[in-house]
Amino acid sequence: MESTSLINAFTVDVEDYFQVSAFEKDIKRSDWQSMPSRVVNNTLSILELLERNNVKGTFFVLGWVAERHKDLVKKIYEAG
């Protein structure tokens, strides 16, 4: 008998709002450092939501974010 369970995948691109391709014409990469960051708080909110619902996901962290927010990468790793 075949399994009827539904399997889903959940992925997150960990990047800040100003790093998305929609803004590449308006915000230069050289200006990223001066932009207010939201990536830590938003990612922590996602991690809390996933934990409350016993859900795991795959997080793709932009290198620029990983270099500047090493503690965030560690929290993602520790969340499994």
TASUL-V294018 format. One record per residue. RES is the residue in one letter. NEAR is the number of other ideal C-beta (glycine too) atoms within 8 Angstrom. Layout:
# TASUL-V294018
res:RES near:NEAR
res:RES near:NEAR
This chain:
# TASUL-V294018
res:M near:2
res:E near:3
res:S near:4
res:T near:4
res:S near:4
res:L near:4
res:I near:4
res:N near:4
res:A near:5
res:F near:9
res:T near:8
res:V near:10
res:D near:6
res:V near:12
res:E near:9
res:D near:10
res:Y near:6
res:F near:9
res:Q near:10
res:V near:8
res:S near:4
res:A near:4
res:F near:10
res:E near:7
res:K near:3
res:D near:4
res:I near:8
res:K near:5
res:R near:4
res:S near:5
res:D near:9
res:W near:12
res:Q near:5
res:S near:4
res:M near:9
res:P near:3
res:S near:6
res:R near:8
res:V near:12
res:V near:9
res:N near:7
res:N near:8
res:T near:14
res:L near:10
res:S near:8
res:I near:9
res:L near:11
res:E near:8
res:L near:8
res:L near:12
res:E near:8
res:R near:6
res:N near:6
res:N near:4
res:V near:6
res:K near:5
res:G near:8
res:T near:7
res:F near:9
res:F near:8
res:V near:10
res:L near:10
res:G near:6
res:W near:9
res:V near:14
res:A near:10
res:E near:7
res:R near:6
res:H near:10
res:K near:8
res:D near:6
res:L near:14
res:V near:10
res:K near:8
res:K near:11
res:I near:12
res:Y near:6
res:E near:6
res:A near:8
res:G near:3
